[in-house]
Every structure is written in structure tokens, then in C-alpha cells.
Amino acid sequence: MQRIITISGTPGSGKSTVAKALCKKFKAKRLYIGQYMRELARQKNITLAQLNTLAQSDPQIDIKADKETAKQARKLAKKYPVVVEGRVQFHFLPESTKIFIKANINEAAKRIWKDLKDAQKNKERNEAKVKNIGELKKQILIRKKSELLRYKKYYHLNHYLLKRYDFVLDTSHITVQQAIDKTINFLDKKPK
């Protein structure tokens, strides 16, 4: 079995950027629950925020995504290293190396706002329409609260409890390259 790395964290912290760099470095396959959820929202012709609200009353949205992703990760890990991005995948893949990446709300909002101004990245994100960074911060907080409530309800789990992770990285005041380097340095020192 190859190494499985799970990445959890806060919105706008750089999880996807780090995950892509890890995949390149370790020649790993990438699984991304966010993409699954965004695609599901598109299929339902709603935003990600609306899907999160819907998921509060329909546990199967999260449960199916999480179980299916963990199953796929284990299957891929028979041949390849795997990087899995998902808020609670560390729970479904306890054998994984568990990483949590966070950023303060101001920095996270700036990063997401920048992505929203890029038409292609905005299309990928499928976020609710916001007029300014202040509205975006509110949306981020609503999303975090929704996820926390859902995961406590469905899995009896607080994914923000940092002692659950092998490595915690705050990217609020470091560059993208520093975040990548720190994460790779940790993984290089950790036995597989």
C-alpha cells in the first residue's frame, strides 16, 4: 500500500495549491471532495453555498461523498501515493498522514476574492455571488459553521480540533512556496 495524505483545513488557506504541489513532488493521484461537491451543485443548478445548506438536512450528500472518496483513495493507493483533500477525510482514512492547513479570515477572504475575479477560477469555485470582501467573509463564516454542524451531526466529529492532525500549518503570513516547502519537509521526515 502506498502513502495516503489527507488535507483538511479552512477555506482559502491554500489546501488545493499545496495538494497539487504534493502530487507533483510524490507523483501522487489527487482526490478532491470540493470538486465533487461543486460538480454536484452544478448538476442541481445551485451554488456551493446552497448545496451546503441542503446538506444540513440531507446527510446523504456528505456521507456518500466522504465514503466514496475514501474507498477510491484506498483503491488508488494499491498502486500510487494519494493526496485526498476533504474536511473529514482524515476520519475516513485513519491510516493516512493527516495535514491541516489554516489561514485567518482576512487572508482567506483576500485569496478567495482574487480567485473570484479570475473568470476561470470563479467558474471552478462556484461560490455564491458577493459584492465585496465583507460579504465574502460572511459567506466563509457561514460555510465553516455549516460544515462544523454537519460533521458533528453526521460523524460526531469536530474537524477543527487540531490534535487530530499530524501536521498543522498556518499559511496566513507565509508565501505559497513556503507553505509547500514546509509541508514537503514534514512529509520527507515522516516515515511512510
Residue pairs with C-beta under 8 A, 6 or more apart in sequence:
1 77
1 78
1 95
2 77
2 78
2 79
2 80
2 81
2 82
3 26
3 28
3 77
3 81
3 82
3 97
3 192
4 73
4 74
4 77
4 81
4 82
4 84
4 93
4 95
4 96
4 97
5 22
5 26
5 28
5 81
5 82
5 83
5 84
5 96
5 97
5 99
5 187
6 84
6 85
6 86
6 89
6 90
6 93
6 96
6 97
6 98
6 99
7 15
7 18
7 19
7 22
7 83
7 84
7 85
7 86
7 89
7 99
7 100
7 101
8 15
8 86
8 87
8 88
8 89
8 90
8 98
8 99
8 100
8 101
8 159
8 165
9 15
9 87
9 99
9 100
9 101
9 102
10 101
10 102
10 103
10 108
10 144
11 108
11 112
11 140
11 143
11 144
12 103
12 107
12 108
12 109
12 110
12 111
12 112
12 140
13 101
13 102
13 103
13 108
13 171
14 101
14 103
14 111
14 171
14 176
14 179
15 85
15 101
16 32
16 34
16 85
17 176
17 179
17 180
18 99
18 101
18 169
18 179
18 180
18 183
19 30
19 32
19 83
19 85
20 30
21 180
21 183
21 184
22 28
22 83
22 180
22 183
22 184
22 187
23 29
23 30
23 83
25 184
26 81
26 83
26 187
27 80
27 81
28 80
28 81
28 82
28 83
29 76
29 80
29 81
29 82
29 83
30 82
30 83
30 84
30 85
31 69
31 72
31 73
31 76
31 82
31 83
31 84
31 85
31 86
32 84
32 85
32 86
33 65
33 66
33 69
33 84
33 85
33 86
33 87
33 89
34 85
34 86
36 65
36 69
37 48
37 51
37 61
37 65
38 48
38 124
38 125
38 126
40 51
40 61
40 65
41 47
41 48
41 50
41 51
41 126
42 126
44 51
44 54
46 54
47 126
47 127
47 128
47 129
48 125
48 126
48 127
48 128
48 143
49 127
49 128
49 139
49 142
49 143
50 128
51 61
52 142
52 143
52 146
52 147
52 150
53 146
54 61
55 61
55 62
55 146
55 150
56 146
56 149
56 150
59 150
59 153
59 154
62 150
62 151
62 154
63 154
65 86
66 86
66 88
66 89
66 92
67 92
69 84
69 86
69 89
69 92
70 84
70 89
70 92
70 93
73 82
73 84
73 89
73 93
73 96
74 93
76 82
84 93
84 96
87 147
87 151
87 159
88 151
88 155
88 157
88 159
89 96
90 96
90 98
90 159
90 164
90 165
91 155
91 157
91 159
97 166
97 167
97 187
97 190
98 164
98 165
98 166
98 167
99 165
99 166
99 167
99 168
99 169
99 183
99 186
100 162
100 164
100 165
100 167
100 168
100 169
101 168
101 169
101 171
101 179
101 183
102 168
102 169
102 170
102 171
102 172
103 111
103 170
103 171
103 172
104 170
104 172
105 137
105 140
105 141
106 137
107 171
107 172
107 173
108 140
109 133
109 136
109 137
109 140
110 133
112 125
112 127
112 136
112 140
113 133
113 136
115 121
115 122
115 125
116 122
116 125
116 127
116 130
116 136
127 139
128 139
130 136
130 139
147 159
148 158
148 159
148 160
151 157
151 158
151 159
152 158
162 168
166 186
166 190
167 183
167 186
167 187
167 190
169 179
169 182
169 183
171 179
174 182
